[in-house]
Amino acid sequence: MNKRIAIIGASQGIGAALVAHFAAISNVEVFAFSRNLDKMLMQFTQKNVHSFALDISSNVKNQIHSLGLKPSFDILINNAGLLINKPFEALSQEDFQESYQVNVIGVMQTTQAFLPLLSSNAHIVNISSMGGFQGSLKFPGLAAYSTSKAALCAFTELFAEEYKNTDLRMNCLCLGAVQTQMLSAAFPGFTAPTTAEHMAEFIADFSMHAGAFMNGKIIPVSTSNP
């Protein structure tokens, strides 16, 4: 039976690289979700890739329910993210709300909506940041981003505890610098040591195999900061 993999935030960067990586594996069906459906339809023409519009900035559960998805998914990768780089005193109410909605609340709501769609031993992988990893180097301007990514780490631990008597597994990867559009916008002129494609290979392997060995773990994946 084909493995069914859902990737949230799939239209660019690491998400798009994950879709391409999984699509090249036999016996895998990839379900790609992003608010930019047209971009995904242009990029992902493989027969084993299915693209769906999803905007996790609001009304997440109703959007997912309306898609009519059928069980069961073996892997859910919560990859969507928003990075706002502003001095702390310049951050607005909207900046805080949008950062937390996309980076943690939307992830929790997506997970809620997918619960009845997951296989009994599904692996959920949350993509956080070294900026949200306790004790890591922090950067000015990222108060909304890094604190929301830290909240995603806490959610991972809490979910694993709440569902520890099931076979569901959730882990969180805190990524260091990866060369993506989001990084370039936040740190103009900075070149990361890791490409989106190389990071996607790591995340794909982790999502396919690590659920058998760990649950509720917050794992730093970085050779460099930012």
PEBEL-V877624 format. One record per pair of residues at least 6 apart in sequence whose C-alpha atoms are under 8 Angstrom apart, sorted by the first residue. I is the first residue (numbers start at 1). J is the second residue. Records with the same first field share a line. If there is no record, write none. Layout:
BEGIN
I->J + J
END
This chain:
BEGIN
1->27
2->27 + 28 + 29
3->27 + 28 + 29 + 73 + 74
4->28 + 29 + 30 + 31 + 72 + 73 + 74 + 75
5->28 + 29 + 30 + 31 + 73 + 74 + 75 + 76 + 77
6->30 + 31 + 32 + 33 + 73 + 75 + 76 + 77
7->15 + 18 + 19 + 30 + 31 + 32 + 33 + 76 + 77 + 78 + 79
8->15 + 32 + 33 + 34 + 76 + 77 + 78 + 79 + 80
9->15 + 16 + 32 + 33 + 34 + 35 + 78 + 79 + 80 + 81
10->16 + 18 + 19 + 32 + 33 + 34 + 40 + 79 + 80
11->32 + 33 + 34 + 36 + 37 + 39 + 40
12->181
13->179 + 180 + 181 + 182 + 196
14->79 + 180 + 196 + 197 + 199 + 200
15->79 + 80 + 200
17->196 + 197 + 200
18->197 + 200 + 201 + 203 + 204
19->30 + 32 + 44 + 49
20->44
21->200 + 201 + 204
22->28 + 29 + 30 + 204
23->29 + 30 + 46 + 48 + 49
28->48
29->48 + 49 + 50
30->48 + 49 + 50
31->49 + 50 + 51 + 52
32->40 + 49 + 50 + 51 + 52
33->51 + 52 + 53 + 54
34->40 + 52 + 53 + 54 + 55
35->53 + 54 + 55 + 56
36->53
37->51 + 52 + 53
40->51
41->51
44->51
52->67
54->60 + 63 + 64
56->101 + 102 + 106 + 107 + 110
57->98 + 101 + 102 + 106
58->101 + 106
60->106 + 109 + 110 + 113
61->109 + 110 + 112 + 113
64->110 + 113 + 114
65->113
69->117
70->117
71->116 + 117 + 118 + 119
72->117 + 118 + 119
73->117 + 118 + 119 + 122
74->118 + 119 + 121 + 122 + 123
75->118 + 122 + 123 + 124 + 125 + 207 + 208
76->122 + 123 + 124 + 125
77->124 + 125 + 126 + 127 + 207
78->107 + 124 + 125 + 126 + 127
79->126 + 127
80->102 + 103 + 127
81->102 + 103
82->98 + 99 + 102 + 103 + 145 + 182
83->99 + 142 + 145 + 182 + 186
84->95 + 99 + 141 + 142 + 144 + 145 + 186
85->141 + 142 + 145 + 186
86->141 + 142
87->140 + 141 + 142
88->140 + 141 + 142 + 143
91->144
95->144
96->144
99->144 + 145 + 148
100->106 + 144 + 145 + 148
103->145 + 148 + 149 + 152
104->148 + 149 + 151 + 152
108->155
120->166 + 167 + 168
121->166 + 167 + 168 + 169
122->167 + 168 + 169 + 211
123->168 + 169 + 170 + 171 + 207 + 208 + 211
124->168 + 169 + 170 + 171 + 207
125->170 + 171 + 172 + 173 + 207
126->152 + 156 + 170 + 171 + 172 + 173
127->172 + 173 + 174 + 175
128->149 + 150 + 152 + 153 + 172 + 173 + 174 + 175
129->146 + 149 + 150 + 173 + 174 + 175 + 176
130->136 + 137 + 174 + 175 + 176 + 220 + 221 + 222 + 225 + 226
131->137 + 138 + 139 + 145 + 146 + 147 + 149 + 150 + 174 + 176 + 226
132->146 + 147 + 148 + 149 + 150 + 151 + 153 + 174
133->150 + 153 + 174 + 218 + 220
134->150
137->225
139->226
153->172 + 218
156->170 + 171 + 172 + 216 + 217 + 218
157->171 + 216 + 217 + 218
158->216
159->170 + 216
160->169 + 170 + 215 + 216
161->216
163->169
169->211 + 214 + 215 + 216
170->211 + 215 + 216 + 217
171->211 + 214 + 215 + 216 + 217 + 218 + 219
172->216 + 217 + 218 + 219
173->218 + 219 + 220 + 221
174->218 + 219 + 220 + 221 + 222
175->220 + 221 + 222
176->220 + 221 + 222 + 223 + 224 + 225 + 226
177->183 + 192 + 193 + 194 + 222 + 223 + 224 + 225 + 226
178->192 + 193 + 194 + 195 + 196 + 199
179->191 + 192 + 193 + 194 + 195 + 196
180->195 + 196
184->190 + 191
192->224
193->223 + 224
END
